[in-house]
Amino acid sequence: MSFRFLVPVFVLFLSLGYGQNKLDLSSTNHQALVFSLGVERNDVFSTLTYNRTLRSFSISPSFGVGIVHTFFQSNPFGRMGSDFFYSPLNKKLDNAQSISLGIGGGYYFSMYRSPVDTKFHEASLGYRFSYGKRIKLFQKTALGLLRESFQGNTKKMVLIYPNFHFSIGMSYEI
C-alpha cells in the first residue's frame, strides 16, 4: 500500500474512531423537552420538541408555529415534523458537562390558509451540536428540498426548491 493512502485512513481513524466502556452505555438513554427558534429560506418559526435518545440514535417529533416571510406580514402557520439523528460524538467532559455532534435528517409538514391554501413538505439533511449538563444548548443546521403546492388561478401549482434550516435552542432532560 502506498503511503498516500495510509495517511488519510489514519487521519479519519483518529478523528472518527473512539471507544466507550460498557458501564457508560447505560447512561445514554435520555428524554428531553426542547424549545428552539429557527429560520428558513422563507419563514421564522419556534418549535416545541420531544427528544428521545437511545445510545447514539435520537428521534425528535416536533410541533411549532411559524410566521411566513417576515414578522410584518403576520401570517402564522402550523408546523410539525420529526428529526432523526445519529451522534458518533457523544462525550462526557470532566466537569459533568457533555458535548454531542450528530448527523441526520428530518421531514416537516406545514400549511397555511390565508391568502391562499398552501402546503409545504420538506426533507432535509444536516447536523446538530449540543453542549451542557441537564440543560443543554444546541445549534442545528440542515439543507434540503421543499415542495410547495397551492391552487393557482387556472391550475394547481407545485414548486420544488432548495431550502435551509438554522435553529438554536435549549433542551431540558426529564
N, C-alpha and C positions, 0 to 999 in steps of 0.2 A: 504494500500500500504506500501511496505517496504521502509525503509529509504535508502537502497542501490539503489533503482530505482529512487527515487526523486532527489538525488544528481546529477547524470548525466543529468537528464532532466533540472534541474535548471542551471547547467553549460552551457549546449547547448543553453538554452533560453537567458542567459546573453551574450554569445559570438555571436550568430547568429541573435538575435532579436534586432531591432532598429526601430525608427519611424522618419518620415519626415512630416513636415507640408505641407499643400496643396499649400501654396504660393511658396515654394521652388521647387515644382514639375515642374513648368513652365520653369525653367532654366535647365532642364535635357535633352533638345533636342539639340544635338550638331552634328556638322560635322567637320571632321578634315582630314588633309593630313598627312600621316605617312611615315617616312623613317626608315628602320630598317636593321640591319646586323645580320645574323644568321648563325648557324652551325647545321648541321645534322650529322647523322652517317657517310655519305659518302661525303657530299657536304658543300661548303661555299656559301652563297648567300646574295644578297642585294635586297630589296623589296620596292616598292612604293605602298602605300595602301590608299584607300579612306575609312574612318571610319564614319559610320552614327549611332548615338546613340539616342534612344528614350526611355526615362525613364531609366530603368536599363538594357535594351537589346541593343546590338550593332551587326551590320553586317559590315564586312570589306572585300570587294573584293580587290584582290591584283595582281600585275604583278611584276615579278622580273627577275633577271639574276643570274645564279649560275655558279660555277666552280666545275667540277667533281673532287672528291677526294682531290687534292692538287692544290695549285697555280702553281706548276711546271709542272703539266700535261697540263694545259691551254686548257681545253675542255669546253668552255662556253655552257650554255643551257638556254632555256626559262622556266619560271615557272609561273603558275597562279593558283589561288585558292581563297578561302574565309574562313573567321573565323566567328563564331557566339558565342557571349559571353553574359552571364547574370552576372551582377555585384551586388551582395547583399550588398556590402560595397561600398558606393559612398558618401563620406563626404566632405563638405567644412570646412576647418580649419579657425582659427581666422585671419590669415594673407592673406586671399583670395586665398590661395593655396587649392587644392583639392587632395584627395587620393582615389584611387579606386582599388578594388580587385575583379576580376571576374573569373568565371569558364566557360568553354565552349569547343567547338570542332571546327574542321576545315577539309576541303577537299582541296587537292592540286594535280595538274597535272603538270608534267614536262617531257621533252623529249630532246634527242639529237641524231644526225645522225652519228657522227663520233666517234669512229671507227665502231660501229655497231648501227643500228637504234634501240634505246632503249626508252621505255615509262615507266613512273612511275605514279602510282595512290596511294595516301596516305590519310588515315583518322586518325585523332588524337584527343585526349582529353587532356586538360591542364588548366593552369591558366594564368592570365595577371594581373600585378601590375603596376599602374601608379601613378605619383606624379607631381604636378606642377600647374601653372595657365593656361594661354592660350597656352604656350609652355610646354608640358609635357614630361617627361622622362618615359620610360616604360621598363619592362622586361617581357618576355613571355617564358614559358616552357611547352612542351607538349610531350606526349608519344603516339605512335600509331603503326599501321601496314602499311607497304609499299609493294606494289605489283609491281614488276619489270618484264617486258616482252621484249624479244628480239628474233631474229631468230638465232638459233644455227647452227652448221654445218649440222645437219641432220633433226632437227625439231625445232619448236617454243618452247622456254624455258619460263617458268613462275616461278618466285621466290616470296615467301611471307616471310617477316621477320620483326621483331620489329624495330622501328626507334624512334628517339627523335628529338625534336627541342629545341634549346636555342637561343633566339634572344633578342637584346636590340635595342632601337630606340628612336626616338623623334617624337612627333606629334604636329601639329600646328592647332588650332581650327580656322576655317574660318567662 
